[in-house]
Amino acid sequence: YKSLRKLYVPVLDGVTIRDGSKFLQVVGSFPSLKTLSLKFSNFTGTVNGQAFTSLKRLSIQNGIVDGALGDDDEGKF
């Protein structure tokens, strides 16, 4: 992942991501990441804010999320 550490706006629209929690843990570790686009995607797993230290925008519009959103049971980031 070394060569991706400068990635700051990955666009992954229309993809299917299984075990998204692991995916987000890896992507969230990129220090330059500012925006993540998962529009029209099928995502399985938990999306929480703890994985992202520098993320400013997460776009999942028109996507399917099969899992939890947020750090706690209330869905808060």
The first five atom37 places (N, CA, C, CB, O) and aatype in JSON, in Angstrom:
{
  "aatype": [18, 11, 15, 10, 1, 11, 10, 18, 19, 14, 19, 10, 3, 7, 19, 16, 9, 1, 3, 7, 15, 11, 13, 10, 5, 19, 19, 7, 15, 13, 14, 15, 10, 11, 16, 10, 15, 10, 11, 13, 15, 2, 13, 16, 7, 16, 19, 2, 7, 5, 0, 13, 16, 15, 10, 11, 1, 10, 15, 9, 5, 2, 7, 9, 19, 3, 7, 0, 10, 7, 3, 3, 3, 6, 7, 11, 13],
  "atom_mask": [
    [1, 1, 1, 1, 1],
    [1, 1, 1, 1, 1],
    [1, 1, 1, 1, 1],
    [1, 1, 1, 1, 1],
    [1, 1, 1, 1, 1],
    [1, 1, 1, 1, 1],
    [1, 1, 1, 1, 1],
    [1, 1, 1, 1, 1],
    [1, 1, 1, 1, 1],
    [1, 1, 1, 1, 1],
    [1, 1, 1, 1, 1],
    [1, 1, 1, 1, 1],
    [1, 1, 1, 1, 1],
    [1, 1, 1, 0, 1],
    [1, 1, 1, 1, 1],
    [1, 1, 1, 1, 1],
    [1, 1, 1, 1, 1],
    [1, 1, 1, 1, 1],
    [1, 1, 1, 1, 1],
    [1, 1, 1, 0, 1],
    [1, 1, 1, 1, 1],
    [1, 1, 1, 1, 1],
    [1, 1, 1, 1, 1],
    [1, 1, 1, 1, 1],
    [1, 1, 1, 1, 1],
    [1, 1, 1, 1, 1],
    [1, 1, 1, 1, 1],
    [1, 1, 1, 0, 1],
    [1, 1, 1, 1, 1],
    [1, 1, 1, 1, 1],
    [1, 1, 1, 1, 1],
    [1, 1, 1, 1, 1],
    [1, 1, 1, 1, 1],
    [1, 1, 1, 1, 1],
    [1, 1, 1, 1, 1],
    [1, 1, 1, 1, 1],
    [1, 1, 1, 1, 1],
    [1, 1, 1, 1, 1],
    [1, 1, 1, 1, 1],
    [1, 1, 1, 1, 1],
    [1, 1, 1, 1, 1],
    [1, 1, 1, 1, 1],
    [1, 1, 1, 1, 1],
    [1, 1, 1, 1, 1],
    [1, 1, 1, 0, 1],
    [1, 1, 1, 1, 1],
    [1, 1, 1, 1, 1],
    [1, 1, 1, 1, 1],
    [1, 1, 1, 0, 1],
    [1, 1, 1, 1, 1],
    [1, 1, 1, 1, 1],
    [1, 1, 1, 1, 1],
    [1, 1, 1, 1, 1],
    [1, 1, 1, 1, 1],
    [1, 1, 1, 1, 1],
    [1, 1, 1, 1, 1],
    [1, 1, 1, 1, 1],
    [1, 1, 1, 1, 1],
    [1, 1, 1, 1, 1],
    [1, 1, 1, 1, 1],
    [1, 1, 1, 1, 1],
    [1, 1, 1, 1, 1],
    [1, 1, 1, 0, 1],
    [1, 1, 1, 1, 1],
    [1, 1, 1, 1, 1],
    [1, 1, 1, 1, 1],
    [1, 1, 1, 0, 1],
    [1, 1, 1, 1, 1],
    [1, 1, 1, 1, 1],
    [1, 1, 1, 0, 1],
    [1, 1, 1, 1, 1],
    [1, 1, 1, 1, 1],
    [1, 1, 1, 1, 1],
    [1, 1, 1, 1, 1],
    [1, 1, 1, 0, 1],
    [1, 1, 1, 1, 1],
    [1, 1, 1, 1, 1]
  ],
  "atom_positions": [
    [[0.81, -1.21, 0.0], [0.0, 0.0, 0.0], [0.85, 1.26, 0.0], [-0.92, 0.0, 1.19], [0.31, 2.37, -0.02]],
    [[2.13, 1.11, 0.03], [3.02, 2.25, 0.13], [2.81, 3.28, -0.97], [4.45, 1.79, 0.11], [2.81, 4.48, -0.72]],
    [[2.62, 2.81, -2.2], [2.46, 3.74, -3.31], [1.12, 4.46, -3.29], [2.61, 3.0, -4.62], [0.94, 5.46, -4.0]],
    [[0.17, 3.99, -2.5], [-1.15, 4.61, -2.43], [-1.28, 5.61, -1.29], [-2.2, 3.55, -2.29], [-2.35, 6.21, -1.13]],
    [[-0.26, 5.81, -0.5], [-0.37, 6.66, 0.68], [-0.62, 8.13, 0.34], [0.89, 6.55, 1.49], [-1.05, 8.89, 1.21]],
    [[-0.38, 8.53, -0.91], [-0.65, 9.92, -1.31], [-2.02, 10.06, -1.96], [0.44, 10.4, -2.27], [-2.39, 11.16, -2.39]],
    [[-2.76, 8.98, -2.05], [-4.1, 9.0, -2.63], [-5.02, 9.83, -1.75], [-4.65, 7.56, -2.8], [-5.1, 9.61, -0.54]],
    [[-5.72, 10.79, -2.35], [-6.59, 11.63, -1.53], [-8.04, 11.7, -2.0], [-6.04, 13.01, -1.48], [-8.89, 12.15, -1.23]],
    [[-8.36, 11.27, -3.21], [-9.76, 11.23, -3.66], [-9.99, 9.97, -4.5], [-10.11, 12.51, -4.48], [-10.08, 10.07, -5.72]],
    [[-10.09, 8.8, -3.88], [-10.39, 7.6, -4.67], [-11.86, 7.57, -5.06], [-10.02, 6.34, -3.88], [-12.73, 7.84, -4.23]],
    [[-12.13, 7.26, -6.3], [-13.5, 7.14, -6.79], [-13.74, 5.67, -7.1], [-13.75, 8.05, -8.08], [-13.18, 5.12, -8.05]],
    [[-14.57, 5.03, -6.3], [-14.86, 3.62, -6.45], [-16.35, 3.42, -6.7], [-14.42, 2.83, -5.19], [-16.97, 2.53, -6.13]],
    [[-16.91, 4.24, -7.56], [-18.33, 4.19, -7.85], [-18.69, 2.91, -8.59], [-18.74, 5.41, -8.69], [-17.96, 2.46, -9.47]],
    [[-19.83, 2.31, -8.2], [-20.35, 1.15, -8.91], [-19.65, -0.16, -8.63], [0.0, 0.0, 0.0], [-19.78, -1.1, -9.42]],
    [[-18.93, -0.27, -7.53], [-18.22, -1.5, -7.22], [-18.97, -2.29, -6.15], [-16.78, -1.21, -6.77], [-19.81, -1.74, -5.43]],
    [[-18.66, -3.57, -6.04], [-19.17, -4.4, -4.96], [-18.0, -4.68, -4.02], [-19.8, -5.73, -5.49], [-16.96, -5.17, -4.44]],
    [[-18.2, -4.37, -2.74], [-17.14, -4.56, -1.75], [-17.67, -5.47, -0.65], [-16.64, -3.2, -1.17], [-18.58, -5.09, 0.08]],
    [[-17.11, -6.66, -0.55], [-17.46, -7.58, 0.53], [-16.43, -7.41, 1.63], [-17.52, -9.06, 0.03], [-15.27, -7.11, 1.38]],
    [[-16.87, -7.61, 2.84], [-16.03, -7.39, 4.03], [-15.48, -5.97, 4.0], [-14.87, -8.43, 4.09], [-14.28, -5.75, 4.11]],
    [[-16.39, -5.04, 3.85], [-16.02, -3.64, 3.73], [-15.3, -3.07, 4.93], [0.0, 0.0, 0.0], [-14.57, -2.09, 4.8]],
    [[-15.51, -3.66, 6.1], [-14.82, -3.17, 7.3], [-13.31, -3.23, 7.12], [-15.25, -3.97, 8.53], [-12.6, -2.28, 7.47]],
    [[-12.81, -4.34, 6.59], [-11.37, -4.48, 6.36], [-10.9, -3.51, 5.27], [-11.01, -5.93, 5.96], [-9.85, -2.88, 5.39]],
    [[-11.7, -3.4, 4.21], [-11.38, -2.47, 3.13], [-11.25, -1.05, 3.67], [-12.45, -2.53, 2.03], [-10.27, -0.36, 3.37]],
    [[-12.22, -0.61, 4.46], [-12.19, 0.75, 4.99], [-11.05, 0.95, 5.98], [-13.51, 1.07, 5.66], [-10.52, 2.05, 6.09]],
    [[-10.69, -0.1, 6.7], [-9.57, 0.0, 7.63], [-8.27, 0.3, 6.86], [-9.42, -1.3, 8.45], [-7.47, 1.13, 7.29]],
    [[-8.08, -0.37, 5.74], [-6.89, -0.14, 4.92], [-6.94, 1.24, 4.27], [-6.75, -1.23, 3.85], [-5.99, 2.01, 4.37]],
    [[-8.05, 1.53, 3.59], [-8.18, 2.82, 2.9], [-8.13, 3.97, 3.9], [-9.48, 2.87, 2.1], [-7.56, 5.02, 3.61]],
    [[-8.72, 3.78, 5.06], [-8.73, 4.82, 6.08], [-7.36, 5.13, 6.65], [0.0, 0.0, 0.0], [-7.16, 6.19, 7.25]],
    [[-6.42, 4.24, 6.46], [-5.07, 4.48, 6.98], [-4.23, 5.37, 6.06], [-4.35, 3.16, 7.17], [-3.13, 5.78, 6.43]],
    [[-4.75, 5.68, 4.87], [-4.02, 6.57, 3.97], [-4.08, 7.99, 4.53], [-4.61, 6.52, 2.52], [-5.17, 8.55, 4.64]],
    [[-2.96, 8.57, 4.88], [-2.95, 9.87, 5.57], [-3.45, 11.04, 4.73], [-1.58, 10.17, 6.04], [-3.85, 12.06, 5.28]],
    [[-3.42, 10.92, 3.42], [-3.84, 12.03, 2.56], [-5.31, 11.95, 2.14], [-2.97, 12.07, 1.32], [-5.8, 12.85, 1.47]],
    [[-6.01, 10.89, 2.53], [-7.38, 10.68, 2.1], [-8.31, 11.78, 2.59], [-7.88, 9.32, 2.58], [-8.41, 12.03, 3.79]],
    [[-8.98, 12.44, 1.67], [-9.91, 13.52, 2.0], [-11.35, 13.16, 1.64], [-9.51, 14.81, 1.29], [-12.28, 13.49, 2.37]],
    [[-11.54, 12.48, 0.51], [-12.86, 12.14, 0.0], [-12.85, 10.68, -0.46], [-13.29, 13.08, -1.15], [-11.89, 10.23, -1.08]],
    [[-13.92, 9.96, -0.15], [-14.08, 8.59, -0.64], [-15.46, 8.5, -1.29], [-13.92, 7.54, 0.51], [-16.47, 8.75, -0.64]],
    [[-15.5, 8.14, -2.55], [-16.75, 8.04, -3.29], [-17.09, 6.58, -3.55], [-16.67, 8.81, -4.61], [-16.34, 5.86, -4.21]],
    [[-18.24, 6.15, -3.02], [-18.75, 4.8, -3.22], [-20.17, 4.86, -3.8], [-18.74, 4.01, -1.9], [-21.01, 4.02, -3.47]],
    [[-20.42, 5.83, -4.66], [-21.75, 6.0, -5.25], [-22.13, 4.77, -6.07], [-21.8, 7.27, -6.13], [-21.3, 4.17, -6.75]],
    [[-23.4, 4.4, -6.0], [-23.94, 3.28, -6.76], [-23.2, 1.97, -6.47], [-23.89, 3.58, -8.24], [-23.14, 1.1, -7.33]],
    [[-22.65, 1.85, -5.28], [-21.89, 0.66, -4.92], [-22.71, -0.26, -4.01], [-20.58, 1.04, -4.23], [-23.7, 0.17, -3.41]],
    [[-22.3, -1.48, -3.92], [-22.89, -2.47, -3.03], [-21.82, -2.78, -1.99], [-23.37, -3.77, -3.8], [-20.8, -3.39, -2.31]],
    [[-22.06, -2.36, -0.76], [-21.05, -2.42, 0.29], [-21.57, -3.28, 1.44], [-20.68, -1.0, 0.8], [-22.67, -3.05, 1.93]],
    [[-20.79, -4.27, 1.85], [-21.15, -5.11, 2.98], [-20.14, -4.88, 4.1], [-21.2, -6.6, 2.58], [-18.93, -5.02, 3.89]],
    [[-20.64, -4.53, 5.28], [-19.77, -4.32, 6.42], [-20.17, -3.09, 7.2], [0.0, 0.0, 0.0], [-21.21, -2.48, 6.93]],
    [[-19.37, -2.73, 8.16], [-19.65, -1.58, 9.02], [-18.85, -0.38, 8.55], [-19.32, -1.9, 10.48], [-17.65, -0.47, 8.29]],
    [[-19.52, 0.75, 8.44], [-18.86, 2.01, 8.11], [-18.82, 2.83, 9.38], [-19.61, 2.78, 6.94], [-19.87, 3.23, 9.9]],
    [[-17.63, 3.09, 9.89], [-17.54, 3.94, 11.07], [-16.43, 4.96, 10.91], [-17.32, 3.1, 12.32], [-15.49, 4.76, 10.14]],
    [[-16.54, 6.02, 11.66], [-15.59, 7.12, 11.54], [-14.23, 6.84, 12.14], [0.0, 0.0, 0.0], [-13.27, 7.56, 11.84]],
    [[-14.11, 5.82, 12.98], [-12.83, 5.54, 13.62], [-11.76, 5.14, 12.63], [-13.0, 4.44, 14.64], [-10.57, 5.35, 12.88]],
    [[-12.16, 4.59, 11.5], [-11.18, 4.14, 10.51], [-10.53, 5.29, 9.76], [-11.84, 3.21, 9.52], [-9.46, 5.13, 9.17]],
    [[-11.17, 6.45, 9.79], [-10.7, 7.57, 8.99], [-10.15, 8.69, 9.86], [-11.82, 8.1, 8.1], [-10.88, 9.26, 10.68]],
    [[-8.9, 8.99, 9.69], [-8.31, 10.08, 10.47], [-8.35, 11.4, 9.72], [-6.89, 9.75, 10.85], [-8.38, 12.46, 10.34]],
    [[-8.33, 11.36, 8.4], [-8.28, 12.6, 7.62], [-9.47, 12.78, 6.67], [-7.01, 12.65, 6.82], [-9.55, 13.78, 5.96]],
    [[-10.4, 11.81, 6.65], [-11.53, 11.86, 5.72], [-12.46, 13.02, 6.04], [-12.3, 10.55, 5.74], [-12.87, 13.2, 7.19]],
    [[-12.79, 13.8, 5.03], [-13.7, 14.93, 5.17], [-15.07, 14.63, 4.56], [-13.11, 16.18, 4.52], [-16.07, 15.19, 4.98]],
    [[-15.1, 13.73, 3.56], [-16.36, 13.45, 2.87], [-16.43, 11.98, 2.45], [-16.51, 14.37, 1.65], [-15.51, 11.45, 1.83]],
    [[-17.54, 11.34, 2.81], [-17.82, 9.98, 2.38], [-19.11, 10.02, 1.59], [-17.91, 8.99, 3.6], [-20.16, 10.37, 2.14]],
    [[-19.06, 9.67, 0.32], [-20.23, 9.72, -0.54], [-20.69, 8.3, -0.87], [-19.93, 10.5, -1.84], [-19.98, 7.55, -1.53]],
    [[-21.9, 7.94, -0.39], [-22.45, 6.62, -0.68], [-23.85, 6.74, -1.3], [-22.51, 5.76, 0.61], [-24.66, 5.81, -1.21]],
    [[-24.12, 7.87, -1.91], [-25.45, 8.09, -2.47], [-25.81, 7.04, -3.51], [-25.55, 9.47, -3.08], [-24.98, 6.63, -4.32]],
    [[-27.07, 6.63, -3.47], [-27.59, 5.6, -4.37], [-26.85, 4.28, -4.25], [-27.54, 6.08, -5.79], [-26.89, 3.45, -5.15]],
    [[-26.16, 4.09, -3.14], [-25.47, 2.84, -2.9], [-26.25, 1.97, -1.93], [0.0, 0.0, 0.0], [-27.2, 2.43, -1.3]],
    [[-25.86, 0.73, -1.83], [-26.48, -0.2, -0.9], [-25.45, -0.51, 0.18], [-26.97, -1.51, -1.62], [-24.35, -0.97, -0.12]],
    [[-25.81, -0.26, 1.44], [-24.93, -0.58, 2.56], [-25.63, -1.64, 3.39], [-24.6, 0.7, 3.43], [-26.69, -1.39, 3.97]],
    [[-25.05, -2.83, 3.44], [-25.58, -3.92, 4.24], [-24.7, -4.04, 5.47], [-25.63, -5.27, 3.43], [-23.72, -4.78, 5.48]],
    [[-25.05, -3.29, 6.5], [-24.26, -3.26, 7.72], [-24.6, -2.02, 8.5], [0.0, 0.0, 0.0], [-25.62, -1.38, 8.25]],
    [[-23.77, -1.68, 9.45], [-24.02, -0.53, 10.33], [-23.27, 0.7, 9.85], [-23.62, -0.86, 11.76], [-22.19, 0.6, 9.26]],
    [[-23.86, 1.86, 10.11], [-23.21, 3.14, 9.84], [-22.95, 3.82, 11.16], [-24.08, 4.04, 8.9], [-23.89, 4.04, 11.94]],
    [[-21.72, 4.17, 11.44], [-21.41, 4.92, 12.65], [-20.55, 4.14, 13.63], [0.0, 0.0, 0.0], [-20.31, 2.95, 13.46]],
    [[-20.09, 4.86, 14.66], [-19.22, 4.28, 15.67], [-19.99, 3.57, 16.77], [-18.36, 5.35, 16.27], [-19.44, 2.72, 17.47]],
    [[-21.27, 3.92, 16.92], [-22.05, 3.36, 18.01], [-23.42, 2.92, 17.51], [-22.19, 4.38, 19.15], [-23.7, 2.99, 16.32]],
    [[-24.26, 2.46, 18.42], [-25.57, 1.95, 18.05], [-26.49, 3.03, 17.49], [-26.22, 1.32, 19.23], [-27.5, 2.7, 16.86]],
    [[-26.18, 4.29, 17.7], [-27.01, 5.37, 17.2], [-26.6, 5.8, 15.79], [-26.93, 6.56, 18.14], [-27.24, 6.67, 15.21]],
    [[-25.56, 5.2, 15.24], [-25.13, 5.52, 13.88], [-24.36, 6.82, 13.77], [0.0, 0.0, 0.0], [-24.29, 7.41, 12.69]],
    [[-23.78, 7.29, 14.87], [-23.03, 8.55, 14.84], [-21.59, 8.31, 14.47], [-23.12, 9.26, 16.2], [-21.01, 7.28, 14.8]],
    [[-21.01, 9.27, 13.78], [-19.57, 9.24, 13.47], [-18.84, 9.99, 14.52], [-19.28, 9.82, 12.08], [-17.61, 10.1, 14.46]]
  ]
}
